[in-house]
Amino acid sequence: MARALRVLAWTMGVACVAIGFLHLLLGNAAMPGIADAGPTVGSFGRFMGAVFAGYGAAWIQAARQSPVPARVVRWLAAVFLLGGLGRVLSIAVDGRPHRFQLVLMAIELGLAPVYLWLADADERAHAQG
């Protein structure tokens, strides 16, 4: 379980940094369905890309610690879950988005509980031996 947590945290961090920089560099072109959304959305998307890259860096920092800190994993997983719930709210208020966004929502709502379940696995493994 501890190894799974470390691998998932590292993978999440690298993926989020890469996705964040992709959005930062490509702007609206980085997201299906909004290529012609205009400069306001482009500005927002690039800003959020930088924030997402920082979020990924926090995952990488957590994965590099020994043991991987459960408290940090819980906070990062909660933010991820909140993002997925934000997508649910958006569907309720604004309607169905591009299907790629639905895939991302499924990942966010499905993976966040896994992180919450594994959060203290490395701390427990260190305490046992």
N, C-alpha and C positions, 0 to 999 in steps of 0.2 A: 504493500500500500504506500509506503514511504517513497519508494522509487517511482511509482505511478504519479504521485503528487509532484515530485520534482520534475519529471519529464513533462507532465501536463502544464505545470507552471512555466517552465522554460519555453515550451512550444507556444503557449498563449502569449508570452512576452514577445518572442520573435515575430509571431504573426501580427500582433497589434502594432509593433514598431514598423513593420513593413507596410501594413495597410495604412497606418497614419502617414508615413512618408509618401505613399502613393497618392493619397488624397491631397496632401500638401503640394505635391508637384503637379498633379493633373487637374486639380479643381473639379469642376462639374463632370468632366470626362471620366472621372474615376468611378462614378456611380451610375449603374443602368437606370435609365428612365428620367434623368435630369440634365442631360447634356446641354440643353438650351434654356436652362432655368434662369440665367442672367447673372450679373455681377454680384448681387446681394447674396444669393445662394452660394455662388462661387467663393465669396469672401468668408461666409460662415463655414462652408465645407473645408476650406483650407485651414481656418482656425481650429476647427474640430479635429482635423487631421493631426495637427501639432499636439493637441490635447490627447488624442488617442495614442500617438507615439509615446508620450509621457506615461500614459497608463501602462503601455507595454513595457516600458523601462522599469516601472515599479514591479511588474511581475518578474522580470529578469532579476532585479535586485533581490526579491524574495527567494527566487529559486537558487540564487548563489549563496544564501546563508545556510548555516548548519547549526541546528536544524532549521528547516523552512518554517518561519514563524506562522503559527495558526491564526493569530489575531490579524495579521496582514492579509493572509489568504482569505479569511472571512470577509474583510472589508472589500477587497478587490472583487471577490465573487458577488458580494451584495451589490456593488456598482454595476457589474455585468448583468445581474438579474434585474436591476432597476431599469437598465437600458432595454431589456427584453419586454418588461412590463410597459415601458414607454411606447414601444411599438404596438402592443395590444391596445393601449389607450388611443393611439393614433388611428388604428383600424376602426375603433368604436366611434371616433369623432369625425375622421376624414374619409373613411372607406378603405378599400383594399389597395395596397401599394403594388409596385412591381413585384413579381414573384421572387426575385432575388432577395428582396427585403423580407419576404416570408421565410425563406430558408435561413437567413441570418437570425430572425426571431426564434425559430425552432432551435437553432444552435445555442442562442443565449439562454432561452428558457430551459433547455435540456442539460447544458453543460454547467451552468451555475450551481445547481443542486449537487452535482458530482464534486465540484470543488468544495462546497460546504461540507459534504460528507467526508472528504479526504483531508480537510484542513489541518487536523492535528495528527495525522498519520506519522509524519517525520518526527515531531516532538515525542510522540509515544514510543517510536522505535529507538530514539536516543535515550529515553528514560529507562528502557528495558535492557539496554546493553551496549 
